[in-house]
Amino acid sequence: MELILTEEVEDLGEVGETVEVADGYGRNYLLPKGLAVEPTAGNKKRYEKVRKEISKRKEERRKKAQERSDELDGLELVYHRKAQEEQHLYGSVRKHDIVDSIKEETGIDLSPESVILDSPIEELGQFGVEIRLYEEIHANIKVNVEEEEEEEEEGVAEEETDE
């Protein structure tokens, strides 16, 4: 059975795409749920126009994502955290911290889901972090986690120099 998709269907196709599916799948699932329509001349014309609009929007998003990628690539963020003797942090650097720092540094507002981080950073050191911007467009940034200086030690040092 040949149908035109009215919505994107995972592993099948995008809006406006003509697909060949099993009769039962088309009649019992796609058509009743409004995910597809019969390929009449009117529907073909209508969804060709929709497909062009979607393609144009995707291209605009891709272009904007590429600009963001160029701006973010190589960005270096520095965090100061308290750490134990084994260089293990008391706190960690999480996706939200990275997104907040990117917004502060560049003005680019991202969602935490765009930060590719298997687990929070819990050690001192330098880490490469990937930022997913759109489909296959990514940016790579560096995250440096340095040990936070003790405030008490700084205060003691200042008092000694004042005397």
Beta strands, then each sheet from edge to edge (+ up, - down):
strand 1: 2-5
strand 2: 18-20
strand 3: 36-37
strand 4: 76-81
strand 5: 88-93
strand 6: 115-116
strand 7: 121-123
strand 8: 125-134
strand 9: 137-147
sheet 1: 2+ 1- 3+
sheet 2: 4+ 9+ 8- 6+
sheet 3: 5+ 7-
end
